[in-house]
Amino acid sequence: MAIDGIKITSHGNAARGEYRAEVPGSEAVGRLTWIARGEARIADHTLVPPEIGGQGVAASLVNALVADAQREGFTIVPQCSYVEAQFKRHPEWSDLLAATPS
């Protein structure tokens, strides 16, 4: 999948994985990692090296996760502060939030 020239790929298995972002002209790779818990994926880290920062890499990674959740039917636990902030900016994604015990 390519979003605004950023190539996003998904890697992993049923238990854990990551989305990787590659930007043309750079060897640096952005990552969003997740761990499965039941029908949910816990988005635990979003990592974007400084040399590819400021180009929408982190947002593209979250968008790929959200697109997969919509297509595959899993929910998301935004443990990473960046993913959490994106969910606050996009209330239309609220149906993808995993129920968390209070």
Residue pairs with C-beta under 8 A, 6 or more apart in sequence:
1 7
1 8
1 9
1 64
1 67
2 8
3 56
3 60
3 63
3 64
4 56
4 60
5 23
5 24
6 21
6 22
6 23
6 55
6 56
6 57
6 60
7 21
7 22
7 23
8 19
8 20
8 21
8 60
8 61
8 64
9 19
9 20
9 22
10 17
10 18
10 19
10 20
10 64
10 68
11 17
11 18
11 19
11 20
12 18
12 34
14 36
15 35
15 36
16 33
16 34
16 35
16 36
17 33
17 34
18 31
18 32
18 33
18 34
19 31
19 32
19 34
19 61
19 64
19 65
20 29
20 30
20 31
21 29
21 30
21 31
21 48
21 52
21 57
21 60
21 61
22 29
23 30
23 52
23 55
23 57
26 51
26 52
28 49
28 51
28 52
29 49
30 46
30 47
30 48
30 49
30 52
30 57
30 58
30 60
30 61
31 45
31 46
31 47
31 48
31 61
32 43
32 45
32 46
32 47
32 58
32 61
32 62
32 64
32 65
32 80
32 83
33 43
33 44
33 45
33 47
34 41
34 42
34 43
34 44
34 65
35 41
35 42
35 44
36 42
37 77
37 98
39 73
39 74
39 75
39 98
40 74
40 75
40 76
40 77
40 98
41 65
41 69
41 74
41 75
41 76
41 77
42 76
42 77
42 79
43 62
43 65
43 76
43 77
43 78
43 79
43 80
43 83
44 79
44 80
45 80
46 58
46 61
46 62
46 80
46 82
46 83
48 57
48 58
48 61
58 82
59 86
62 82
62 83
62 86
65 76
65 83
66 76
66 90
66 93
66 96
68 74
69 75
69 76
69 96
70 96
75 96
75 97
75 98
75 99
76 83
76 87
76 96
76 97
76 98
77 97
77 98
77 100
78 84
78 86
78 87
78 97
86 93
87 93
87 94
87 97
